[in-house]
């Protein structure tokens, strides 16, 4: 498998781990201990402690960006686009995603924290655009 495919799998694994280790533990510990019924976690309501709400949003943010990264990696794969730069950009996406999520979950929301989180998102965004550019440039003029 290529590095970008491994990074996509890593992104998917991070999304699942984030869900399991934050939202999952929070909810299931309360349900299994009998403190709350399972119905106390409706999908359309934000509740719980502040870190839990941040974790829920961080997980949703991963879900929102996973298909974008997946489409880009698919384009790289089917276009047979590879190289050191492609590998570095794909790796950077995963690392920036992990740090963005950790900052989101671990720190109380302030202007500074939001700026740091945005910086990690912006790194991913630039990598996404750069990877798309590499695909387009590589295949411009191809049938």
Residue pairs with C-beta under 8 A, 6 or more apart in sequence:
2 76
2 77
2 82
2 87
3 86
3 87
3 90
3 91
4 72
4 73
4 76
4 77
4 86
4 87
4 90
4 131
5 73
5 77
7 69
7 73
7 90
7 91
7 93
7 94
8 69
8 70
8 73
8 90
10 94
11 62
11 65
11 66
11 69
11 93
11 94
11 97
12 66
14 62
14 94
14 97
14 98
14 101
15 59
15 62
15 63
15 66
18 55
18 58
18 59
18 62
18 101
18 105
19 59
22 51
22 52
22 55
22 56
22 58
22 59
22 105
23 52
23 55
23 56
23 59
26 48
26 49
26 52
26 55
27 41
30 36
30 40
31 37
31 38
40 47
41 47
46 53
46 56
47 53
48 56
50 108
50 109
51 105
51 106
54 104
54 105
54 109
55 104
55 105
57 104
58 100
58 101
58 104
58 105
59 101
61 100
61 101
61 104
62 97
62 101
65 97
65 124
68 128
69 93
69 128
72 128
72 131
72 132
72 135
73 90
75 81
75 131
75 132
75 135
76 82
76 86
76 90
76 131
76 134
76 135
79 135
79 138
79 139
81 134
81 135
81 138
81 139
85 134
86 131
86 134
89 127
89 130
89 131
89 134
90 127
90 131
92 123
92 124
92 127
93 123
93 124
93 127
93 128
96 120
96 121
96 123
96 124
96 127
97 120
97 124
99 120
100 117
100 120
100 121
100 124
103 113
103 116
103 117
103 120
104 117
107 113
